[in-house]
Amino acid sequence: MSDSNLQLGVQGGTDLVSRIRTLVARRTEGRALALLVVVVVVVLIIEPTTFTSYEVTLGRIAQVGLVALGLTAVILMGELDLAVASTLAVSGVIMASIDNLALGVLAALAVGLVIGVVNAFFVVNVGINSFIATLGMLFFLRGAGFVISGEEPVRLANVDAGISFGQPLVGPLTPRMLIFVLLFVLLQVFVTRVRVGREFYAVGGNREAAHDAGIPVRRRVYLGFMISGAVAALAGVMNTLERTAADPTAGSTVLLSSFAAAIIGGILLTGGRGSVFGTLLGAATLGILQVALTFSGMQVDVQNIIIGGVLLLAVITDPATIRVVVANTRALLSSRSAPQPEGGPG
C-alpha cells in the first residue's frame, strides 16, 4: 500500500510539473504583438510625430506599464489589486513629507510592502474577496493621502534631485524608463525561471490542486500582493521625483490603464494564464495610442472611446472568449434543432 501511495505521489508531482509547463505555455503574446503592430502602423500614418518624440512616448509606456507589471504577479494567481493607484499616491506623499530623500524613498517602498501584506491578510486569512478587500483599501489610502498632505501637494525637499531624475541618462531613456526595463527583466525571469514564480501559474490555474501538491498557496498570494504594492510604491516615488512634488490625487488614471495594459497583453483575470512579456506589449500598445491621440488634439472623451474600443477588440479576439462564444453558439443551435417532444407528460 505504501508503494502504491508513493507511486501516486510521484505521479501527482509529475502531473503538477506538466500542468505548470502547460499553463506557462498558454500565452497570447502573438495576439498582443499583432495588435501592437496594427496600432503602430495606424499611428505612423495618422500621427508619425509620436515616434519622433521618443522621451514622451517611452515615458508614457513606462508610466502605464510599471504598475501593470506589478499587477501581473497578482492577476496570475486569479486575484485583483484595486489599491495600486492609491498606493502610488500615498507613498509619494509619505516620501515627500520626509526631508531626507533616501529615507523618504525607503519609507515609501516600505509602505507599499505593508499595504501589500495587509491586502493579502484580508484575502488569505480573513477570506474577503480580493476585489472587495482592495476596493476598501483604495478608499482608505485615498483618504489617508489627503489627511497626511493636508489636501495640498507636498513639495519635494530636494528639488534638484527630482529635476536630475527627469533628465535622460542613455539617449532618450530617463531613469523611469531604465527602471521599468530592469523591473521587466527581473519579473520575466522570476515567473519563467524561478520555481516560486512559476508556481504563481499553478495557484491561478487550480488553487486546490496546487495546495494538494504541496505548494504554499497562502505564501504565494502574500508574495504576489507584496510585489504589487512595492511596485506601485516605486511608481509613486518616481512620479514624485519627476514632478518634484507629491499630489494626493496622483494616479487617478493609473488603475484603469494598468488593468487595460494587462488585458491587452493577454492576461486572464481569473488567473493561470498570461505573461510579463504580454503585459509589456499591452503597455506599449496603450502608451503609443495615448500619446498619438493626445498629439492629434483629440478630445479626452473621444480618446477614451477609442481606447475602450481597442480594449474590447483585445477581449473579443482572445482565444478563450472565442471558444466560449463558439461553444454557446453550438449549444444554442443544437437546442433549436433538437426535436420537440409531442404531447405533455403522461
RODO-2510 file (C-alpha; in nm, 4 decimals, decimal comma):
residues 346
     n   res          X          Y          Z
     1     m     0,0000     0,0000     0,0000
     2     s     0,2849     0,2365     0,0830
     3     d     0,4485     0,1666    -0,2560
     4     s     0,1182     0,2461    -0,4244
     5     n     0,0865     0,5720    -0,2346
     6     l     0,4459     0,6597    -0,3201
     7     q     0,3794     0,5916    -0,6864
     8     l     0,0676     0,8075    -0,6787
     9     g     0,2653     1,0840    -0,5085
    10     v     0,5369     1,0734    -0,7736
    11     q     0,2767     1,0699    -1,0473
    12     g     0,0975     1,3646    -0,8848
    13     g     0,4234     1,5597    -0,8714
    14     t     0,4919     1,4806    -1,2366
    15     d     0,1395     1,5873    -1,3299
    16     l     0,1878     1,9147    -1,1429
    17     v     0,5127     1,9899    -1,3274
    18     s     0,3393     1,9117    -1,6552
    19     r     0,0462     2,1324    -1,5578
    20     i     0,2746     2,4239    -1,4699
    21     r     0,4557     2,3921    -1,8033
    22     t     0,1228     2,3844    -1,9848
    23     l    -0,0018     2,6935    -1,8001
    24     v     0,3211     2,8814    -1,8683
    25     a     0,2989     2,7888    -2,2351
    26     r    -0,0626     2,9048    -2,2700
    27     r     0,0141     3,2626    -2,3614
    28     t    -0,1240     3,5079    -2,6092
    29     e     0,1777     3,7218    -2,6903
    30     g     0,1166     3,6603    -3,0608
    31     r    -0,2236     3,8272    -3,0465
    32     a    -0,0870     4,1129    -2,8346
    33     l     0,2025     4,1590    -3,0782
    34     a    -0,0372     4,1640    -3,3744
    35     l    -0,2465     4,4326    -3,2046
    36     l     0,0674     4,6352    -3,1317
    37     v     0,1736     4,6145    -3,4981
    38     v    -0,1702     4,7350    -3,6102
    39     v    -0,1580     5,0300    -3,3697
    40     v     0,1974     5,1202    -3,4777
    41     v     0,1020     5,1148    -3,8479
    42     v    -0,2077     5,3275    -3,7917
    43     v    -0,0157     5,5781    -3,5776
    44     l     0,2625     5,6002    -3,8378
    45     i     0,0022     5,7006    -4,0937
    46     i    -0,2063     5,9337    -3,8787
    47     e     0,0373     6,0832    -3,6247
    48     p     0,4011     5,9927    -3,7088
    49     t     0,5404     6,2514    -3,4653
    50     t     0,4613     6,0000    -3,1915
    51     f     0,7739     5,8058    -3,2871
    52     t     0,9984     6,1094    -3,3133
    53     s     0,9075     6,2301    -2,9641
    54     y     1,0939     5,9436    -2,8017
    55     e     1,1023     6,0792    -2,4480
    56     v     0,7283     6,1419    -2,4343
    57     t     0,6278     5,8080    -2,5849
    58     l     0,8730     5,5954    -2,3865
    59     g     0,7820     5,7816    -2,0691
    60     r     0,4133     5,7110    -2,1216
    61     i     0,4813     5,3428    -2,1856
    62     a     0,6827     5,3222    -1,8638
    63     q     0,4162     5,5102    -1,6704
    64     v     0,1407     5,2761    -1,7858
    65     g     0,3473     4,9606    -1,7754
    66     l     0,5209     4,9894    -1,4392
    67     v     0,2110     4,9379    -1,2251
    68     a     0,0772     4,6846    -1,4773
    69     l     0,3877     4,4699    -1,4272
    70     g     0,3260     4,4595    -1,0537
    71     l    -0,0398     4,3779    -1,1077
    72     t     0,0584     4,0857    -1,3289
    73     a     0,2007     3,8988    -1,0290
    74     v    -0,1363     3,9219    -0,8532
    75     i    -0,3599     3,8545    -1,1531
    76     l    -0,1658     3,5406    -1,2488
    77     m    -0,3000     3,3895    -0,9272
    78     g    -0,6575     3,4945    -1,0005
    79     e    -0,6597     3,7908    -0,7594
    80     l    -0,7102     4,1643    -0,8110
    81     d    -0,5426     4,4675    -0,6543
    82     l    -0,7532     4,7793    -0,6958
    83     a    -0,5478     4,9712    -0,4394
    84     v    -0,2459     5,0302    -0,6643
    85     a    -0,3466     5,3837    -0,7657
    86     s    -0,3962     5,4967    -0,4061
    87     t    -0,0766     5,3157    -0,3046
    88     l     0,1070     5,5220    -0,5666
    89     a    -0,0406     5,8451    -0,4309
    90     v     0,0070     5,7849    -0,0581
    91     s     0,3619     5,6512    -0,0975
    92     g     0,4564     5,9649    -0,2908
    93     v     0,3079     6,1853    -0,0191
    94     i     0,4977     5,9991     0,2534
    95     m     0,8211     6,0242     0,0577
    96     a     0,7867     6,4000     0,0035
    97     s     0,6973     6,4528     0,3693
    98     i     1,0427     6,3298     0,4765
    99     d     1,3271     6,5786     0,4263
   100     n     1,5955     6,3136     0,3752
   101     l     1,5496     6,1827     0,0199
   102     a     1,6981     5,8365     0,0815
   103     l     1,4895     5,7804     0,3932
   104     g     1,1824     5,9068     0,2104
   105     v     1,2310     5,6568    -0,0727
   106     l     1,2850     5,3697     0,1717
   107     a     0,9792     5,4726     0,3735
   108     a     0,7629     5,4885     0,0607
   109     l     0,8735     5,1437    -0,0551
   110     a     0,8175     5,0031     0,2953
   111     v     0,4655     5,1478     0,2939
   112     g     0,3979     4,9722    -0,0371
   113     l     0,5123     4,6393     0,1088
   114     v     0,2981     4,6866     0,4207
   115     i    -0,0063     4,7696     0,2084
   116     g     0,0534     4,4506     0,0105
   117     v     0,0759     4,2474     0,3319
   118     v    -0,2472     4,3994     0,4666
   119     n    -0,4298     4,3306     0,1399
   120     a    -0,3086     3,9707     0,1428
   121     f    -0,4109     3,9299     0,5077
   122     f    -0,7698     4,0259     0,4316
   123     v    -0,7774     3,7986     0,1268
   124     v    -0,5949     3,4949     0,2687
   125     n    -0,6631     3,4994     0,6426
   126     v    -0,9954     3,6796     0,6673
   127     g    -1,1308     3,5304     0,3437
   128     i    -1,2577     3,8514     0,1840
   129     n    -1,2764     3,8600    -0,1947
   130     s    -0,9745     4,0482    -0,3306
   131     f    -1,1975     4,2847    -0,5282
   132     i    -1,3794     4,3962    -0,2122
   133     a    -1,0706     4,3980     0,0114
   134     t    -0,8567     4,6092    -0,2207
   135     l    -1,1503     4,8370    -0,3090
   136     g    -1,1831     4,9200     0,0601
   137     m    -0,8075     4,9748     0,0787
   138     l    -0,8294     5,2072    -0,2231
   139     f    -1,0699     5,4410    -0,0425
   140     f    -0,8808     5,4138     0,2881
   141     l    -0,5487     5,5095     0,1287
   142     r    -0,7047     5,7882    -0,0728
   143     g    -0,8374     5,9441     0,2456
   144     a    -0,5059     5,8870     0,4239
   145     g    -0,3211     6,0622     0,1440
   146     f    -0,5406     6,3710     0,1762
   147     v    -0,5063     6,3757     0,5559
   148     i    -0,1251     6,3406     0,5519
   149     s    -0,0804     6,6049     0,2814
   150     g    -0,3363     6,8465     0,4227
   151     e    -0,5246     6,8176     0,0907
   152     e    -0,2420     7,0002    -0,0876
   153     p     0,0561     6,8924    -0,2980
   154     v     0,3680     6,8269    -0,0883
   155     r     0,6792     6,9828    -0,2395
   156     l     0,9910     6,7675    -0,2532
   157     a     1,2647     6,8937    -0,0199
   158     n     1,5426     6,8117    -0,2667
   159     v     1,4075     6,9685    -0,5846
   160     d     1,7410     6,9392    -0,7641
   161     a     1,7345     6,5591    -0,7255
   162     g     1,3890     6,5499    -0,8768
   163     i     1,4948     6,7621    -1,1733
   164     s     1,8012     6,5430    -1,2295
   165     f     1,5844     6,2296    -1,2154
   166     g     1,3749     6,3521    -1,5063
   167     q     1,6750     6,4026    -1,7351
   168     p     1,7747     6,1386    -1,9958
   169     l     2,0663     5,9166    -1,8970
   170     v     2,1183     5,6990    -2,2060
   171     g     1,9950     5,8578    -2,5286
   172     p     1,6261     5,9357    -2,4766
   173     l     1,5997     5,6931    -2,1832
   174     t     1,5238     5,8567    -1,8493
   175     p     1,5714     5,6815    -1,5126
   176     r     1,2000     5,5935    -1,5135
   177     m     1,2376     5,4043    -1,8401
   178     l     1,5556     5,2282    -1,7315
   179     i     1,3966     5,1195    -1,4029
   180     f     1,0933     4,9973    -1,5962
   181     v     1,3138     4,7859    -1,8244
   182     l     1,5064     4,6465    -1,5270
   183     l     1,1845     4,5573    -1,3459
   184     f     1,0503     4,3884    -1,6573
   185     v     1,3624     4,1733    -1,6852
   186     l     1,3514     4,0787    -1,3164
   187     l     0,9824     3,9824    -1,3204
   188     q     1,0177     3,7984    -1,6513
   189     v     1,2991     3,5868    -1,5079
   190     f     1,1069     3,5392    -1,1827
   191     v     0,7876     3,3967    -1,3345
   192     t     0,9597     3,1907    -1,6039
   193     r     1,2863     3,0696    -1,4477
   194     v     1,2338     3,0724    -1,0718
   195     r     1,0248     2,7920    -0,9219
   196     v     0,8404     3,0236    -0,6839
   197     g     0,7369     3,2487    -0,9713
   198     r     0,6291     2,9567    -1,1913
   199     e     0,4078     2,8353    -0,9083
   200     f     0,2000     3,1529    -0,9486
   201     y     0,0555     2,9885    -1,2618
   202     a    -0,0369     2,6741    -1,0718
   203     v    -0,2065     2,8774    -0,7967
   204     g    -0,4099     3,0678    -1,0547
   205     g    -0,4848     2,7612    -1,2670
   206     n    -0,6153     2,5358    -0,9903
   207     r    -0,5653     2,6505    -0,6327
   208     e    -0,6848     2,3276    -0,4707
   209     a    -0,4601     2,1119    -0,6875
   210     a    -0,1664     2,3417    -0,6150
   211     h    -0,2312     2,3127    -0,2414
   212     d    -0,2629     1,9330    -0,2606
   213     a     0,0685     1,9207    -0,4480
   214     g     0,2450     2,0940    -0,1620
   215     i     0,2667     2,4483    -0,2984
   216     p     0,2347     2,7033    -0,0131
   217     v    -0,0585     2,8843    -0,1726
   218     r    -0,1087     3,1328     0,1090
   219     r     0,2557     3,2445     0,0994
   220     r     0,2432     3,2797    -0,2793
   221     v    -0,0623     3,5061    -0,2554
   222     y     0,1120     3,7134     0,0113
   223     l     0,4180     3,7456    -0,2129
   224     g     0,2075     3,8489    -0,5128
   225     f     0,0354     4,1296    -0,3212
   226     m     0,3668     4,2444    -0,1764
   227     i     0,5147     4,2672    -0,5274
   228     s     0,2131     4,4645    -0,6483
   229     g     0,2248     4,7033    -0,3516
   230     a     0,6011     4,7582    -0,3755
   231     v     0,5901     4,8266    -0,7496
   232     a     0,3006     5,0722    -0,7072
   233     a     0,5004     5,2485    -0,4343
   234     l     0,8026     5,2590    -0,6656
   235     a     0,5823     5,4232    -0,9291
   236     g     0,4772     5,6777    -0,6661
   237     v     0,8412     5,7515    -0,5842
   238     m     0,9309     5,8104    -0,9485
   239     n     0,6189     6,0183    -1,0096
   240     t     0,7061     6,2412    -0,7123
   241     l     1,0661     6,2820    -0,8247
   242     e     0,9720     6,3787    -1,1794
   243     r     0,7089     6,6277    -1,0661
   244     t     0,9236     6,7492    -0,7686
   245     a     0,6052     6,7305    -0,5615
   246     a     0,3607     6,4679    -0,4359
   247     d    -0,0043     6,5085    -0,5268
   248     p    -0,2610     6,3136    -0,3179
   249     t    -0,4735     6,2812    -0,6323
   250     a    -0,1873     6,1309    -0,8344
   251     g    -0,2524     5,8043    -1,0122
   252     s    -0,6222     5,8689    -1,0731
   253     t    -0,5971     5,7118    -1,4198
   254     v    -0,3306     5,4536    -1,3365
   255     l    -0,5710     5,1829    -1,2202
   256     l    -0,7709     5,1555    -1,5412
   257     s    -0,4650     5,1991    -1,7633
   258     s    -0,2663     4,9290    -1,5849
   259     f    -0,5511     4,6783    -1,5973
   260     a    -0,6107     4,7639    -1,9627
   261     a    -0,2420     4,7022    -2,0427
   262     a    -0,2558     4,3614    -1,8734
   263     i    -0,5765     4,2628    -2,0538
   264     i    -0,4482     4,3800    -2,3925
   265     g    -0,1348     4,1765    -2,3203
   266     g    -0,3472     3,8634    -2,2915
   267     i    -0,3520     3,8010    -1,9183
   268     l    -0,6577     3,6139    -1,7905
   269     l    -0,8223     3,7899    -1,4968
   270     t    -0,9275     3,4576    -1,3447
   271     g    -0,5626     3,3536    -1,3263
   272     g    -0,3396     3,0816    -1,4646
   273     r    -0,2633     3,2426    -1,7994
   274     g    -0,0628     3,5402    -1,9132
   275     s     0,2926     3,6652    -1,9038
   276     v     0,5069     3,9613    -1,8092
   277     f     0,6110     3,9981    -2,1728
   278     g     0,2460     4,0154    -2,2773
   279     t     0,1893     4,2935    -2,0243
   280     l     0,4859     4,4802    -2,1741
   281     l     0,3288     4,4534    -2,5203
   282     g    -0,0024     4,5746    -2,3816
   283     a     0,1648     4,8725    -2,2130
   284     a     0,3459     4,9605    -2,5356
   285     t     0,0214     4,9421    -2,7337
   286     l    -0,1699     5,1554    -2,4867
   287     g     0,1123     5,4067    -2,4352
   288     i     0,1687     5,4653    -2,8071
   289     l    -0,2041     5,5007    -2,8656
   290     q    -0,2480     5,7508    -2,5812
   291     v     0,0402     5,9688    -2,6979
   292     a    -0,0810     5,9650    -3,0593
   293     l    -0,4345     6,0624    -2,9590
   294     t    -0,3006     6,3432    -2,7391
   295     f    -0,0748     6,4776    -3,0146
   296     s    -0,3664     6,4732    -3,2574
   297     g    -0,5540     6,7171    -3,0349
   298     m    -0,8468     6,4800    -2,9943
   299     q    -1,0869     6,5433    -2,7072
   300     v    -1,0369     6,3308    -2,3975
   301     d    -1,3848     6,1771    -2,4254
   302     v    -1,3154     6,0661    -2,7818
   303     q    -0,9779     5,9284    -2,6734
   304     n    -1,1495     5,7184    -2,4080
   305     i    -1,3922     5,5826    -2,6672
   306     i    -1,1078     5,4760    -2,8960
   307     i    -0,9035     5,3208    -2,6151
   308     g    -1,2137     5,1404    -2,4915
   309     g    -1,2704     5,0072    -2,8421
   310     v    -0,9149     4,8727    -2,8587
   311     l    -0,9634     4,7059    -2,5208
   312     l    -1,2869     4,5434    -2,6364
   313     l    -1,1112     4,4268    -2,9531
   314     a    -0,8444     4,2635    -2,7394
   315     v    -1,1087     4,0885    -2,5298
   316     i    -1,3257     3,9570    -2,8121
   317     t    -1,0240     3,8277    -3,0052
   318     d    -0,8985     3,6360    -2,7022
   319     p    -0,8901     3,2606    -2,7800
   320     a    -1,0724     3,1795    -2,4556
   321     t    -1,3501     3,4248    -2,5426
   322     i    -1,3778     3,2856    -2,8944
   323     r    -1,4035     2,9293    -2,7602
   324     v    -1,6815     3,0295    -2,5205
   325     v    -1,8742     3,2095    -2,7959
   326     v    -1,8385     2,9140    -3,0342
   327     a    -1,9466     2,6666    -2,7656
   328     n    -2,2500     2,8754    -2,6691
   329     t    -2,3456     2,9197    -3,0332
   330     r    -2,3259     2,5473    -3,0976
   331     a    -2,5306     2,4728    -2,7856
   332     l    -2,7939     2,7245    -2,8944
   333     l    -2,8132     2,5796    -3,2469
   334     s    -2,8314     2,2254    -3,1115
   335     s    -3,1156     2,3128    -2,8760
   336     r    -3,3124     2,4725    -3,1589
   337     s    -3,2570     2,1834    -3,3974
   338     a    -3,3411     1,9140    -3,1413
   339     p    -3,6860     1,7552    -3,1968
   340     q    -3,9502     1,8767    -2,9539
   341     p    -4,1396     1,6072    -2,7580
   342     e    -4,5019     1,5604    -2,8639
   343     g    -4,7708     1,5991    -2,6017
   344     g    -4,7313     1,6640    -2,2332
   345     p    -4,6240     1,4321    -1,9542
   346     g    -4,8277     1,1122    -1,9462
***
